[in-house]
Amino acid sequence: MISDLNHLWGGDLGSSPSGDIALSSGTQRGQQRVLRRLLTNPGDYVFQPSYGAGLPQYVGQLLDVGKVVALIRSQILLEDSVAKTPPPQINVRQTPTDLTGFAVTIGYTDALTKKATVLSFNVSQ
């Protein structure tokens, strides 16, 4: 099983009960990778300039839901943890408490476990 460092976007590296750097695998690894891809701006990774969806660039703009959904779909299908069938279900909506941001909910099948998985997060300032 492949493992990555346990790192949730915007936070510190996770630590294990023994104080070591924690690893992430399975569904948790896949969710962390999807989130990282969607929130990274294209061009931020020098050696992979096309990596990332750059969702934060849409904060404060008039939200084109269709465009954002298409962008999310195209990016998450590049992750090996997201099964291509059945197709992911993506919902994007303006957040009622912060009209400059938006909420994203993605339902997809984990390619490794074949289980339905839901990832929800907000994109805001």
C-alpha positions in Angstrom: 0.0 0.0 0.0 1.3 3.4 -0.9 1.7 6.0 1.8 2.2 9.8 1.8 3.1 12.1 4.7 -0.1 12.9 6.6 -0.7 16.5 5.7 -4.1 18.2 5.5 -4.2 21.4 3.4 -3.5 24.5 5.5 -2.2 22.5 8.5 1.0 21.1 9.8 2.3 17.6 9.1 0.5 15.0 11.2 2.3 13.2 14.0 2.0 9.7 15.2 1.3 8.6 18.8 5.1 8.1 19.2 5.9 11.6 18.0 7.1 10.6 14.5 5.8 12.1 11.3 2.5 10.3 10.6 1.8 8.6 7.3 -1.5 8.6 5.3 -2.7 5.7 3.2 -5.9 4.4 1.7 -9.0 6.7 1.5 -7.4 9.3 3.7 -4.4 9.6 1.4 -6.7 9.9 -1.6 -8.7 12.7 0.0 -5.6 14.6 1.0 -4.3 14.3 -2.6 -7.6 15.5 -4.1 -7.8 18.5 -1.8 -4.1 19.4 -2.4 -4.7 19.2 -6.2 -7.8 21.3 -6.1 -6.4 24.1 -3.9 -2.9 24.4 -5.5 -2.5 27.1 -8.1 -1.2 25.9 -11.5 2.4 26.9 -11.7 3.1 26.7 -8.0 5.0 23.4 -8.4 8.0 24.2 -10.5 8.5 20.7 -11.8 4.8 20.2 -12.6 3.6 23.6 -13.9 0.2 22.2 -15.0 -0.6 20.6 -11.6 -3.5 22.1 -9.7 -6.9 23.5 -10.2 -6.4 26.8 -8.3 -9.9 27.0 -6.8 -8.9 29.8 -4.5 -8.6 32.1 -7.5 -12.4 32.0 -7.8 -13.0 33.5 -4.3 -14.6 36.9 -4.6 -15.6 36.5 -8.2 -19.1 35.9 -9.6 -19.3 32.1 -9.3 -19.6 30.2 -12.6 -20.7 26.9 -11.1 -20.5 25.0 -14.4 -17.0 26.1 -15.0 -15.8 25.3 -11.5 -17.5 21.8 -11.6 -15.9 21.0 -14.9 -12.5 22.1 -13.6 -12.9 20.0 -10.5 -14.0 17.0 -12.5 -11.0 17.3 -14.9 -8.5 17.6 -12.0 -9.8 14.9 -9.7 -9.9 12.3 -12.4 -6.1 12.7 -12.7 -5.7 11.3 -9.2 -5.2 7.5 -9.0 -7.4 7.3 -5.9 -10.6 8.4 -7.8 -12.4 5.8 -9.8 -13.6 7.0 -13.2 -16.8 4.9 -13.0 -19.2 5.7 -11.7 -18.4 9.3 -12.4 -17.9 11.6 -9.5 -20.8 13.7 -8.3 -19.8 17.3 -7.7 -21.8 20.0 -6.0 -20.6 23.6 -5.8 -22.6 26.3 -4.1 -22.1 29.8 -2.7 -21.5 29.7 1.1 -24.4 31.5 2.8 -22.2 32.9 5.6 -19.5 34.2 3.2 -20.8 35.3 -0.2 -17.2 35.7 -1.5 -16.5 32.0 -1.0 -18.1 28.7 -2.0 -18.6 25.2 -0.7 -17.7 22.0 -2.6 -19.0 18.5 -2.0 -17.6 15.6 -4.1 -18.9 12.1 -4.0 -16.7 9.6 -5.7 -15.7 5.9 -5.5 -12.3 5.2 -4.0 -10.4 3.4 -6.7 -8.6 1.2 -4.1 -11.3 0.2 -1.8 -14.2 0.6 -4.2 -16.2 2.3 -1.5 -18.3 5.5 -1.9 -16.4 8.5 -0.5 -17.5 12.0 0.2 -15.1 15.0 0.5 -16.6 18.4 1.5 -14.7 21.6 2.0 -15.1 25.4 1.8 -13.0 27.7 -0.4 -12.9 31.2 1.2 -10.6 34.1 2.0 
